[in-house]
Amino acid sequence: MSKPAARSEVAHLSTKGQLIIPKEIRERHGWIAGMELVVEDHGNSVVLRRAEDLPATTLEDLIGCAGYAGPSRSLEEMEAGVARGARERRS
């Protein structure tokens, strides 16, 4: 499924830093007064999304996300590995 084409509209930033989002965009996204939005800074652009659209993340969701399938390592072993890698990159 392809993404809909981006639409550009002009918004004005107030002296207090408030941004007035055009009515058509607010209605299209179902945004109402007082709704909490998350602002994501992407360097040369900004993305707004409803806060409740972001799923809650738990520690259990993140365990194993790095894809490491080897034996468990202690903190000391991991630190030694990082130091070894840093030395190898410098030589």
N, C-alpha and C positions, 0 to 999 in steps of 0.2 A: 504494500500500500504506500503510495507516495504522499509526501507532506504537502499541505496546501501552500500555495505561494504566499510569501510574506507580503503584508500590506503596510505601507508607510503612511503615517499621519503625523502632523505637527502637534507637539505638546509644549506647554510653557512652564518653566520653572520659576516659582515665586522667589521673592527675596528671603523667605523663610525656608527655602529648600523644598517646598511642596511641589509635587508634579501633578498637573491636572491631566488625567488620562481621558482621551476623547470618549464621549458617550457610546459611540458605535462599538468601540473596542471593549468597554466595560460590559455592555449588554451581551456581546458575542461570547465573552468568557464567563458571564454570570457573576461579575464582581459587583458587590454592593458596598455602600458606605460602612466603614468600620471593619470590613473584612481584612484579615491579616494576609499580607503578601510577602513572599521571600524575594529578596533582591540578590541576584547572582552577578558578580562582576567578572566579565570574560575579557578583560583588557580593553579592547576597542569597542565593546558592546556590553549591554546590560540586559538580563533576562528577568522578567517578573513572573512568578507563578504563585498560585494559591498555596498557603502553608499546609493545608490539610491534604494537598495532592502528594506531598512527600511522605512516603511510608516511614513509620517509626522503625528505627534500627536498634537491634539489641546486640549484646556481645555475642550471643549464639549465632546471629546472622553473619558475623564477621570471622568467626573461628574457621580457619582453613581456607580463607579467601585468597591467600597467597599461593596456594597450590603445592606447597611443600609436602612431599609424601615420605620423606626419610624419617630416621629416628629422632626422637625429641632431643633437643640440645639445651644445655644450661646457659644462663646468661653469660657466664665466663667464657664458654665455648663460642658463643655468638660474638662477643666482643673481640676475642682472639681472631676469629675469622675475618671480622671487619678490619682489624689492624693489619692482618696478613694481606688482605686485598689492597689496602691503601699502600702498603710497602711495595707490592708488586706493580701497582700502577705508576709509582714514582721511579721505578728502576727501568 
